Amino acid sequence: VDRAREALQAYEEALLLEPEDLFLHKDRGEMLRLLGEVDRAKDEYRLVIDQANGLEERDAFVFSQLGWCHYRLGNYDRAMRHYVDALSLNKGMIYTQFDLALALMCVGRHGRALREYRFALDLAESNHVLRRRGVLDVALRRPRKRTWGG
């Protein structure tokens, strides 16, 4: 909890310098969620979605962030669409591949989710061992079931 509070403070300070940074807002939402401030976390995810939807151009990174925010709000179909959009622009986004599989699991498409997980593992295998370890560590820390809905 102390580390999450420290991280939240760091994100809030960073947002003073970069108030429109989607990644910072999304991660502030993650810290709020970890600290049990669910409503504030949801507000942060919605803010990211609103800001990203207002962008003239969205790249793979933005689509991936949109996917995660929708996932956190329980909008799994929207999350999947954004993950597919991200992967169509950048097939090498291994973490997004894992996130797509996670969203598929949440809607009960277990066979497809398993195929996506396997594909993500194949992608990860082509990376340096330390990069692989990091990607797999993040994937294993992702929640396996819905912990709160939208």
VMD Tcl script that builds the backbone (N, CA, C; Angstrom):
set m [mol new atoms 450]
animate dup $m
set s [atomselect $m all]
$s set {name element resname resid chain x y z} {
  {N N VAL 1 A 0.830 -1.197 0.000}
  {CA C VAL 1 A 0.000 0.000 0.000}
  {C C VAL 1 A 0.871 1.257 0.000}
  {N N ASP 2 A 1.934 1.247 0.790}
  {CA C ASP 2 A 2.810 2.416 0.823}
  {C C ASP 2 A 3.439 2.682 -0.538}
  {N N ARG 3 A 3.849 1.615 -1.214}
  {CA C ARG 3 A 4.451 1.772 -2.541}
  {C C ARG 3 A 3.425 2.310 -3.541}
  {N N ALA 4 A 2.192 1.848 -3.422}
  {CA C ALA 4 A 1.139 2.337 -4.317}
  {C C ALA 4 A 0.870 3.820 -4.054}
  {N N ARG 5 A 0.901 4.218 -2.798}
  {CA C ARG 5 A 0.714 5.639 -2.476}
  {C C ARG 5 A 1.862 6.482 -3.031}
  {N N GLU 6 A 3.076 5.954 -2.902}
  {CA C GLU 6 A 4.243 6.649 -3.461}
  {C C GLU 6 A 4.115 6.766 -4.982}
  {N N ALA 7 A 3.711 5.687 -5.612}
  {CA C ALA 7 A 3.551 5.699 -7.063}
  {C C ALA 7 A 2.456 6.678 -7.473}
  {N N LEU 8 A 1.348 6.683 -6.728}
  {CA C LEU 8 A 0.265 7.618 -7.027}
  {C C LEU 8 A 0.766 9.058 -6.937}
  {N N GLN 9 A 1.529 9.356 -5.924}
  {CA C GLN 9 A 2.078 10.709 -5.773}
  {C C GLN 9 A 2.987 11.052 -6.953}
  {N N ALA 10 A 3.801 10.087 -7.375}
  {CA C ALA 10 A 4.694 10.318 -8.518}
  {C C ALA 10 A 3.885 10.581 -9.789}
  {N N TYR 11 A 2.822 9.809 -10.008}
  {CA C TYR 11 A 1.986 10.034 -11.189}
  {C C TYR 11 A 1.316 11.399 -11.131}
  {N N GLU 12 A 0.861 11.786 -9.960}
  {CA C GLU 12 A 0.215 13.092 -9.836}
  {C C GLU 12 A 1.195 14.228 -10.101}
  {N N GLU 13 A 2.436 14.075 -9.648}
  {CA C GLU 13 A 3.463 15.092 -9.928}
  {C C GLU 13 A 3.795 15.120 -11.413}
  {N N ALA 14 A 3.893 13.950 -12.028}
  {CA C ALA 14 A 4.189 13.890 -13.458}
  {C C ALA 14 A 3.061 14.519 -14.267}
  {N N LEU 15 A 1.820 14.321 -13.822}
  {CA C LEU 15 A 0.681 14.887 -14.541}
  {C C LEU 15 A 0.633 16.407 -14.449}
  {N N LEU 16 A 1.273 16.988 -13.444}
  {CA C LEU 16 A 1.379 18.449 -13.394}
  {C C LEU 16 A 2.223 18.958 -14.556}
  {N N LEU 17 A 3.207 18.152 -14.960}
  {CA C LEU 17 A 4.081 18.512 -16.076}
  {C C LEU 17 A 3.493 18.120 -17.430}
  {N N GLU 18 A 2.790 16.992 -17.462}
  {CA C GLU 18 A 2.215 16.455 -18.714}
  {C C GLU 18 A 0.752 16.095 -18.487}
  {N N PRO 19 A -0.130 17.091 -18.339}
  {CA C PRO 19 A -1.522 16.810 -17.959}
  {C C PRO 19 A -2.339 16.020 -18.987}
  {N N GLU 20 A -1.874 15.923 -20.216}
  {CA C GLU 20 A -2.643 15.207 -21.235}
  {C C GLU 20 A -2.041 13.856 -21.598}
  {N N ASP 21 A -1.088 13.389 -20.822}
  {CA C ASP 21 A -0.432 12.115 -21.089}
  {C C ASP 21 A -1.368 10.964 -20.708}
  {N N LEU 22 A -1.849 10.246 -21.709}
  {CA C LEU 22 A -2.808 9.168 -21.484}
  {C C LEU 22 A -2.236 8.055 -20.606}
  {N N PHE 23 A -0.969 7.719 -20.839}
  {CA C PHE 23 A -0.338 6.651 -20.075}
  {C C PHE 23 A -0.305 7.002 -18.589}
  {N N LEU 24 A 0.031 8.246 -18.267}
  {CA C LEU 24 A 0.080 8.677 -16.867}
  {C C LEU 24 A -1.299 8.616 -16.217}
  {N N HIS 25 A -2.316 9.040 -16.940}
  {CA C HIS 25 A -3.676 8.980 -16.394}
  {C C HIS 25 A -4.112 7.534 -16.162}
  {N N LYS 26 A -3.823 6.674 -17.142}
  {CA C LYS 26 A -4.208 5.269 -17.001}
  {C C LYS 26 A -3.522 4.659 -15.788}
  {N N ASP 27 A -2.244 4.939 -15.629}
  {CA C ASP 27 A -1.519 4.376 -14.495}
  {C C ASP 27 A -1.930 4.995 -13.167}
  {N N ARG 28 A -2.326 6.259 -13.176}
  {CA C ARG 28 A -2.868 6.834 -11.949}
  {C C ARG 28 A -4.151 6.080 -11.584}
  {N N GLY 29 A -4.953 5.744 -12.582}
  {CA C GLY 29 A -6.141 4.932 -12.337}
  {C C GLY 29 A -5.789 3.586 -11.726}
  {N N GLU 30 A -4.731 2.968 -12.213}
  {CA C GLU 30 A -4.297 1.680 -11.667}
  {C C GLU 30 A -3.917 1.809 -10.190}
  {N N MET 31 A -3.194 2.874 -9.844}
  {CA C MET 31 A -2.799 3.066 -8.448}
  {C C MET 31 A -4.014 3.338 -7.564}
  {N N LEU 32 A -4.943 4.132 -8.066}
  {CA C LEU 32 A -6.162 4.395 -7.312}
  {C C LEU 32 A -6.932 3.101 -7.068}
  {N N ARG 33 A -6.996 2.251 -8.085}
  {CA C ARG 33 A -7.680 0.966 -7.957}
  {C C ARG 33 A -6.998 0.106 -6.904}
  {N N LEU 34 A -5.670 0.068 -6.940}
  {CA C LEU 34 A -4.930 -0.713 -5.945}
  {C C LEU 34 A -5.171 -0.210 -4.529}
  {N N LEU 35 A -5.397 1.079 -4.397}
  {CA C LEU 35 A -5.631 1.677 -3.083}
  {C C LEU 35 A -7.100 1.611 -2.669}
  {N N GLY 36 A -7.927 0.975 -3.492}
  {CA C GLY 36 A -9.327 0.795 -3.153}
  {C C GLY 36 A -10.219 1.972 -3.514}
  {N N GLU 37 A -9.686 2.933 -4.238}
  {CA C GLU 37 A -10.461 4.111 -4.645}
  {C C GLU 37 A -11.063 3.853 -6.031}
  {N N VAL 38 A -11.998 2.920 -6.049}
  {CA C VAL 38 A -12.550 2.397 -7.293}
  {C C VAL 38 A -13.242 3.478 -8.127}
  {N N ASP 39 A -14.055 4.308 -7.487}
  {CA C ASP 39 A -14.771 5.336 -8.246}
  {C C ASP 39 A -13.814 6.331 -8.891}
  {N N ARG 40 A -12.793 6.736 -8.150}
  {CA C ARG 40 A -11.803 7.654 -8.722}
  {C C ARG 40 A -11.022 6.981 -9.848}
  {N N ALA 41 A -10.733 5.692 -9.692}
  {CA C ALA 41 A -10.035 4.956 -10.742}
  {C C ALA 41 A -10.884 4.903 -12.007}
  {N N LYS 42 A -12.165 4.612 -11.854}
  {CA C LYS 42 A -13.062 4.567 -13.011}
  {C C LYS 42 A -13.132 5.929 -13.694}
  {N N ASP 43 A -13.158 6.991 -12.893}
  {CA C ASP 43 A -13.160 8.335 -13.473}
  {C C ASP 43 A -11.905 8.560 -14.305}
  {N N GLU 44 A -10.780 8.058 -13.824}
  {CA C GLU 44 A -9.516 8.219 -14.551}
  {C C GLU 44 A -9.559 7.452 -15.869}
  {N N TYR 45 A -10.079 6.224 -15.852}
  {CA C TYR 45 A -10.189 5.443 -17.081}
  {C C TYR 45 A -11.117 6.126 -18.083}
  {N N ARG 46 A -12.223 6.671 -17.584}
  {CA C ARG 46 A -13.149 7.389 -18.476}
  {C C ARG 46 A -12.500 8.635 -19.069}
  {N N LEU 47 A -11.684 9.320 -18.282}
  {CA C LEU 47 A -10.972 10.501 -18.773}
  {C C LEU 47 A -10.042 10.121 -19.921}
  {N N VAL 48 A -9.324 9.010 -19.757}
  {CA C VAL 48 A -8.437 8.532 -20.830}
  {C C VAL 48 A -9.246 8.237 -22.085}
  {N N ILE 49 A -10.374 7.562 -21.917}
  {CA C ILE 49 A -11.219 7.223 -23.068}
  {C C ILE 49 A -11.706 8.492 -23.761}
  {N N ASP 50 A -12.177 9.459 -22.976}
  {CA C ASP 50 A -12.670 10.717 -23.560}
  {C C ASP 50 A -11.561 11.453 -24.297}
  {N N GLN 51 A -10.383 11.541 -23.681}
  {CA C GLN 51 A -9.267 12.241 -24.332}
  {C C GLN 51 A -8.831 11.522 -25.598}
  {N N ALA 52 A -8.738 10.203 -25.533}
  {CA C ALA 52 A -8.285 9.438 -26.698}
  {C C ALA 52 A -9.303 9.506 -27.832}
  {N N ASN 53 A -10.570 9.493 -27.494}
  {CA C ASN 53 A -11.596 9.596 -28.535}
  {C C ASN 53 A -11.587 10.960 -29.201}
  {N N GLY 54 A -11.039 11.962 -28.547}
  {CA C GLY 54 A -10.963 13.302 -29.120}
  {C C GLY 54 A -9.734 13.538 -29.986}
  {N N LEU 55 A -8.835 12.563 -30.022}
  {CA C LEU 55 A -7.618 12.720 -30.830}
  {C C LEU 55 A -7.936 12.560 -32.314}
  {N N GLU 56 A -7.299 13.382 -33.126}
  {CA C GLU 56 A -7.484 13.247 -34.571}
  {C C GLU 56 A -6.854 11.974 -35.099}
  {N N GLU 57 A -5.697 11.645 -34.571}
  {CA C GLU 57 A -4.998 10.431 -34.991}
  {C C GLU 57 A -4.709 9.585 -33.766}
  {N N ARG 58 A -4.972 8.291 -33.922}
  {CA C ARG 58 A -4.697 7.360 -32.843}
  {C C ARG 58 A -3.753 6.289 -33.363}
  {N N ASP 59 A -2.686 6.068 -32.619}
  {CA C ASP 59 A -1.724 5.044 -33.011}
  {C C ASP 59 A -1.966 3.776 -32.196}
  {N N ALA 60 A -1.124 2.785 -32.405}
  {CA C ALA 60 A -1.287 1.497 -31.723}
  {C C ALA 60 A -1.240 1.660 -30.210}
  {N N PHE 61 A -0.375 2.516 -29.729}
  {CA C PHE 61 A -0.259 2.744 -28.294}
  {C C PHE 61 A -1.569 3.290 -27.725}
  {N N VAL 62 A -2.168 4.256 -28.399}
  {CA C VAL 62 A -3.428 4.848 -27.934}
  {C C VAL 62 A -4.524 3.797 -27.934}
  {N N PHE 63 A -4.605 2.986 -29.001}
  {CA C PHE 63 A -5.623 1.936 -29.039}
  {C C PHE 63 A -5.427 0.933 -27.895}
  {N N SER 64 A -4.175 0.627 -27.590}
  {CA C SER 64 A -3.899 -0.289 -26.495}
  {C C SER 64 A -4.344 0.301 -25.159}
  {N N GLN 65 A -4.073 1.590 -24.947}
  {CA C GLN 65 A -4.506 2.258 -23.712}
  {C C GLN 65 A -6.029 2.288 -23.612}
  {N N LEU 66 A -6.680 2.574 -24.727}
  {CA C LEU 66 A -8.143 2.549 -24.765}
  {C C LEU 66 A -8.669 1.161 -24.387}
  {N N GLY 67 A -8.037 0.143 -24.944}
  {CA C GLY 67 A -8.447 -1.219 -24.637}
  {C C GLY 67 A -8.362 -1.515 -23.151}
  {N N TRP 68 A -7.248 -1.117 -22.532}
  {CA C TRP 68 A -7.079 -1.407 -21.106}
  {C C TRP 68 A -8.108 -0.649 -20.261}
  {N N CYS 69 A -8.357 0.586 -20.600}
  {CA C CYS 69 A -9.343 1.361 -19.834}
  {C C CYS 69 A -10.739 0.766 -19.975}
  {N N HIS 70 A -11.090 0.344 -21.180}
  {CA C HIS 70 A -12.386 -0.317 -21.358}
  {C C HIS 70 A -12.420 -1.646 -20.603}
  {N N TYR 71 A -11.311 -2.369 -20.627}
  {CA C TYR 71 A -11.242 -3.619 -19.873}
  {C C TYR 71 A -11.518 -3.352 -18.385}
  {N N ARG 72 A -10.869 -2.343 -17.835}
  {CA C ARG 72 A -11.036 -2.029 -16.419}
  {C C ARG 72 A -12.465 -1.594 -16.093}
  {N N LEU 73 A -13.154 -1.037 -17.054}
  {CA C LEU 73 A -14.541 -0.614 -16.843}
  {C C LEU 73 A -15.540 -1.736 -17.124}
  {N N GLY 74 A -15.024 -2.907 -17.523}
  {CA C GLY 74 A -15.890 -4.050 -17.795}
  {C C GLY 74 A -16.490 -4.052 -19.182}
  {N N ASN 75 A -15.995 -3.194 -20.059}
  {CA C ASN 75 A -16.468 -3.120 -21.450}
  {C C ASN 75 A -15.578 -4.017 -22.319}
  {N N TYR 76 A -15.728 -5.322 -22.159}
  {CA C TYR 76 A -14.794 -6.254 -22.778}
  {C C TYR 76 A -14.850 -6.268 -24.298}
  {N N ASP 77 A -16.042 -6.121 -24.880}
  {CA C ASP 77 A -16.145 -6.098 -26.339}
  {C C ASP 77 A -15.403 -4.892 -26.913}
  {N N ARG 78 A -15.583 -3.745 -26.292}
  {CA C ARG 78 A -14.857 -2.552 -26.750}
  {C C ARG 78 A -13.358 -2.733 -26.562}
  {N N ALA 79 A -12.982 -3.302 -25.430}
  {CA C ALA 79 A -11.558 -3.547 -25.176}
  {C C ALA 79 A -10.969 -4.406 -26.292}
  {N N MET 80 A -11.672 -5.485 -26.638}
  {CA C MET 80 A -11.170 -6.377 -27.696}
  {C C MET 80 A -11.012 -5.639 -29.015}
  {N N ARG 81 A -11.997 -4.815 -29.366}
  {CA C ARG 81 A -11.911 -4.068 -30.634}
  {C C ARG 81 A -10.672 -3.166 -30.642}
  {N N HIS 82 A -10.423 -2.489 -29.528}
  {CA C HIS 82 A -9.254 -1.599 -29.473}
  {C C HIS 82 A -7.945 -2.389 -29.517}
  {N N TYR 83 A -7.915 -3.543 -28.850}
  {CA C TYR 83 A -6.703 -4.360 -28.907}
  {C C TYR 83 A -6.440 -4.845 -30.335}
  {N N VAL 84 A -7.482 -5.252 -31.026}
  {CA C VAL 84 A -7.326 -5.695 -32.419}
  {C C VAL 84 A -6.833 -4.532 -33.276}
  {N N ASP 85 A -7.385 -3.325 -33.055}
  {CA C ASP 85 A -6.916 -2.153 -33.795}
  {C C ASP 85 A -5.441 -1.892 -33.523}
  {N N ALA 86 A -5.046 -1.987 -32.257}
  {CA C ALA 86 A -3.642 -1.760 -31.896}
  {C C ALA 86 A -2.750 -2.788 -32.582}
  {N N LEU 87 A -3.141 -4.047 -32.521}
  {CA C LEU 87 A -2.319 -5.109 -33.100}
  {C C LEU 87 A -2.284 -5.058 -34.617}
  {N N SER 88 A -3.321 -4.505 -35.231}
  {CA C SER 88 A -3.291 -4.372 -36.690}
  {C C SER 88 A -2.265 -3.322 -37.108}
  {N N LEU 89 A -1.987 -2.378 -36.215}
  {CA C LEU 89 A -0.995 -1.338 -36.500}
  {C C LEU 89 A 0.411 -1.734 -36.058}
  {N N ASN 90 A 0.497 -2.585 -35.039}
  {CA C ASN 90 A 1.797 -3.000 -34.518}
  {C C ASN 90 A 1.671 -4.421 -33.983}
  {N N LYS 91 A 2.029 -5.378 -34.801}
  {CA C LYS 91 A 1.882 -6.785 -34.441}
  {C C LYS 91 A 2.839 -7.219 -33.336}
  {N N GLY 92 A 3.818 -6.401 -33.027}
  {CA C GLY 92 A 4.821 -6.755 -32.028}
  {C C GLY 92 A 4.479 -6.337 -30.610}
  {N N MET 93 A 3.273 -5.856 -30.367}
  {CA C MET 93 A 2.880 -5.411 -29.018}
  {C C MET 93 A 2.446 -6.633 -28.201}
  {N N ILE 94 A 3.419 -7.310 -27.639}
  {CA C ILE 94 A 3.150 -8.573 -26.952}
  {C C ILE 94 A 2.189 -8.364 -25.787}
  {N N TYR 95 A 2.381 -7.309 -25.006}
  {CA C TYR 95 A 1.502 -7.081 -23.858}
  {C C TYR 95 A 0.057 -6.880 -24.303}
  {N N THR 96 A -0.139 -6.263 -25.456}
  {CA C THR 96 A -1.488 -6.073 -25.980}
  {C C THR 96 A -2.074 -7.398 -26.441}
  {N N GLN 97 A -1.230 -8.267 -26.958}
  {CA C GLN 97 A -1.674 -9.610 -27.344}
  {C C GLN 97 A -2.175 -10.362 -26.108}
  {N N PHE 98 A -1.446 -10.266 -25.008}
  {CA C PHE 98 A -1.892 -10.889 -23.763}
  {C C PHE 98 A -3.194 -10.258 -23.273}
  {N N ASP 99 A -3.293 -8.932 -23.387}
  {CA C ASP 99 A -4.512 -8.246 -22.948}
  {C C ASP 99 A -5.722 -8.662 -23.777}
  {N N LEU 100 A -5.518 -8.862 -25.074}
  {CA C LEU 100 A -6.601 -9.347 -25.928}
  {C C LEU 100 A -7.070 -10.720 -25.451}
  {N N ALA 101 A -6.128 -11.589 -25.148}
  {CA C ALA 101 A -6.490 -12.916 -24.651}
  {C C ALA 101 A -7.261 -12.810 -23.331}
  {N N LEU 102 A -6.853 -11.920 -22.471}
  {CA C LEU 102 A -7.536 -11.718 -21.196}
  {C C LEU 102 A -8.984 -11.270 -21.415}
  {N N ALA 103 A -9.182 -10.303 -22.298}
  {CA C ALA 103 A -10.537 -9.822 -22.588}
  {C C ALA 103 A -11.392 -10.934 -23.194}
  {N N LEU 104 A -10.797 -11.736 -24.055}
  {CA C LEU 104 A -11.520 -12.867 -24.636}
  {C C LEU 104 A -11.948 -13.852 -23.550}
  {N N MET 105 A -11.089 -14.086 -22.579}
  {CA C MET 105 A -11.454 -14.964 -21.460}
  {C C MET 105 A -12.658 -14.404 -20.714}
  {N N CYS 106 A -12.680 -13.097 -20.529}
  {CA C CYS 106 A -13.755 -12.457 -19.764}
  {C C CYS 106 A -15.119 -12.578 -20.438}
  {N N VAL 107 A -15.132 -12.726 -21.750}
  {CA C VAL 107 A -16.419 -12.895 -22.451}
  {C C VAL 107 A -16.704 -14.363 -22.764}
  {N N GLY 108 A -15.894 -15.240 -22.225}
  {CA C GLY 108 A -16.155 -16.663 -22.364}
  {C C GLY 108 A -15.673 -17.303 -23.647}
  {N N ARG 109 A -14.844 -16.603 -24.393}
  {CA C ARG 109 A -14.319 -17.167 -25.644}
  {C C ARG 109 A -12.980 -17.846 -25.350}
  {N N HIS 110 A -13.049 -18.919 -24.587}
  {CA C HIS 110 A -11.859 -19.547 -24.039}
  {C C HIS 110 A -10.945 -20.159 -25.092}
  {N N GLY 111 A -11.517 -20.786 -26.106}
  {CA C GLY 111 A -10.690 -21.368 -27.159}
  {C C GLY 111 A -9.868 -20.318 -27.884}
  {N N ARG 112 A -10.524 -19.249 -28.271}
  {CA C ARG 112 A -9.803 -18.165 -28.963}
  {C C ARG 112 A -8.801 -17.515 -28.025}
  {N N ALA 113 A -9.173 -17.344 -26.756}
  {CA C ALA 113 A -8.256 -16.752 -25.788}
  {C C ALA 113 A -6.996 -17.596 -25.671}
  {N N LEU 114 A -7.160 -18.901 -25.605}
  {CA C LEU 114 A -6.006 -19.787 -25.510}
  {C C LEU 114 A -5.116 -19.661 -26.738}
  {N N ARG 115 A -5.719 -19.565 -27.927}
  {CA C ARG 115 A -4.921 -19.377 -29.152}
  {C C ARG 115 A -4.149 -18.053 -29.094}
  {N N GLU 116 A -4.797 -16.997 -28.597}
  {CA C GLU 116 A -4.129 -15.693 -28.503}
  {C C GLU 116 A -2.996 -15.730 -27.480}
  {N N TYR 117 A -3.211 -16.425 -26.354}
  {CA C TYR 117 A -2.138 -16.571 -25.360}
  {C C TYR 117 A -0.949 -17.301 -25.967}
  {N N ARG 118 A -1.235 -18.373 -26.699}
  {CA C ARG 118 A -0.150 -19.137 -27.326}
  {C C ARG 118 A 0.597 -18.283 -28.350}
  {N N PHE 119 A -0.156 -17.506 -29.115}
  {CA C PHE 119 A 0.476 -16.617 -30.091}
  {C C PHE 119 A 1.363 -15.596 -29.375}
  {N N ALA 120 A 0.880 -15.056 -28.261}
  {CA C ALA 120 A 1.667 -14.088 -27.491}
  {C C ALA 120 A 2.946 -14.732 -26.961}
  {N N LEU 121 A 2.838 -15.960 -26.492}
  {CA C LEU 121 A 4.037 -16.657 -26.005}
  {C C LEU 121 A 5.033 -16.882 -27.129}
  {N N ASP 122 A 4.529 -17.217 -28.326}
  {CA C ASP 122 A 5.419 -17.378 -29.481}
  {C C ASP 122 A 6.118 -16.060 -29.805}
  {N N LEU 123 A 5.379 -14.961 -29.755}
  {CA C LEU 123 A 5.982 -13.652 -29.995}
  {C C LEU 123 A 7.046 -13.337 -28.942}
  {N N ALA 124 A 6.730 -13.640 -27.703}
  {CA C ALA 124 A 7.659 -13.340 -26.612}
  {C C ALA 124 A 8.954 -14.125 -26.745}
  {N N GLU 125 A 8.848 -15.330 -27.287}
  {CA C GLU 125 A 10.031 -16.167 -27.395}
  {C C GLU 125 A 11.114 -15.578 -28.295}
  {N N SER 126 A 10.734 -14.724 -29.208}
  {CA C SER 126 A 11.713 -14.129 -30.113}
  {C C SER 126 A 12.458 -12.961 -29.462}
  {N N ASN 127 A 12.090 -12.583 -28.255}
  {CA C ASN 127 A 12.733 -11.473 -27.554}
  {C C ASN 127 A 13.871 -11.962 -26.664}
  {N N HIS 128 A 14.714 -11.025 -26.267}
  {CA C HIS 128 A 15.777 -11.304 -25.301}
  {C C HIS 128 A 15.150 -11.860 -24.029}
  {N N VAL 129 A 15.852 -12.715 -23.331}
  {CA C VAL 129 A 15.314 -13.398 -22.164}
  {C C VAL 129 A 14.806 -12.410 -21.098}
  {N N LEU 130 A 15.484 -11.290 -20.891}
  {CA C LEU 130 A 15.024 -10.327 -19.891}
  {C C LEU 130 A 13.734 -9.641 -20.325}
  {N N ARG 131 A 13.609 -9.348 -21.600}
  {CA C ARG 131 A 12.372 -8.758 -22.124}
  {C C ARG 131 A 11.225 -9.757 -21.993}
  {N N ARG 132 A 11.524 -11.014 -22.319}
  {CA C ARG 132 A 10.524 -12.069 -22.185}
  {C C ARG 132 A 10.048 -12.184 -20.744}
  {N N ARG 133 A 10.987 -12.148 -19.829}
  {CA C ARG 133 A 10.647 -12.266 -18.407}
  {C C ARG 133 A 9.724 -11.123 -17.986}
  {N N GLY 134 A 10.033 -9.925 -18.431}
  {CA C GLY 134 A 9.211 -8.771 -18.070}
  {C C GLY 134 A 7.799 -8.879 -18.613}
  {N N VAL 135 A 7.675 -9.260 -19.871}
  {CA C VAL 135 A 6.356 -9.389 -20.497}
  {C C VAL 135 A 5.545 -10.474 -19.800}
  {N N LEU 136 A 6.167 -11.610 -19.531}
  {CA C LEU 136 A 5.447 -12.707 -18.886}
  {C C LEU 136 A 5.081 -12.361 -17.445}
  {N N ASP 137 A 5.959 -11.630 -16.770}
  {CA C ASP 137 A 5.663 -11.213 -15.402}
  {C C ASP 137 A 4.417 -10.330 -15.378}
  {N N VAL 138 A 4.337 -9.380 -16.296}
  {CA C VAL 138 A 3.159 -8.511 -16.374}
  {C C VAL 138 A 1.916 -9.338 -16.699}
  {N N ALA 139 A 2.035 -10.254 -17.648}
  {CA C ALA 139 A 0.879 -11.073 -18.036}
  {C C ALA 139 A 0.388 -11.913 -16.858}
  {N N LEU 140 A 1.288 -12.450 -16.074}
  {CA C LEU 140 A 0.892 -13.276 -14.939}
  {C C LEU 140 A 0.276 -12.458 -13.809}
  {N N ARG 141 A 0.611 -11.180 -13.735}
  {CA C ARG 141 A 0.055 -10.328 -12.687}
  {C C ARG 141 A -1.309 -9.768 -13.056}
  {N N ARG 142 A -1.720 -9.865 -14.305}
  {CA C ARG 142 A -3.026 -9.376 -14.726}
  {C C ARG 142 A -4.095 -10.200 -14.020}
  {N N PRO 143 A -5.190 -9.576 -13.671}
  {CA C PRO 143 A -6.257 -10.334 -13.002}
  {C C PRO 143 A -6.829 -11.393 -13.929}
  {N N ARG 144 A -7.141 -12.541 -13.370}
  {CA C ARG 144 A -7.686 -13.632 -14.172}
  {C C ARG 144 A -9.196 -13.554 -14.287}
  {N N LYS 145 A -9.819 -12.760 -13.448}
  {CA C LYS 145 A -11.275 -12.602 -13.526}
  {C C LYS 145 A -11.633 -11.159 -13.225}
  {N N ARG 146 A -12.813 -10.833 -13.568}
  {CA C ARG 146 A -13.312 -9.479 -13.370}
  {C C ARG 146 A -13.411 -9.194 -11.869}
  {N N THR 147 A -12.778 -8.112 -11.426}
  {CA C THR 147 A -12.790 -7.781 -10.016}
  {C C THR 147 A -13.776 -6.676 -9.693}
  {N N TRP 148 A -14.127 -5.857 -10.674}
  {CA C TRP 148 A -15.168 -4.839 -10.507}
  {C C TRP 148 A -15.636 -4.406 -11.859}
  {N N GLY 149 A -16.901 -4.081 -11.964}
  {CA C GLY 149 A -17.494 -3.794 -13.272}
  {C C GLY 149 A -17.800 -2.344 -13.483}
  {N N GLY 150 A -18.295 -2.047 -14.706}
  {CA C GLY 150 A -18.591 -0.688 -15.106}
  {C C GLY 150 A -19.983 -0.256 -14.823}
}
mol reanalyze $m
mol bondsrecalc $m
mol representation Tube
mol addrep $m
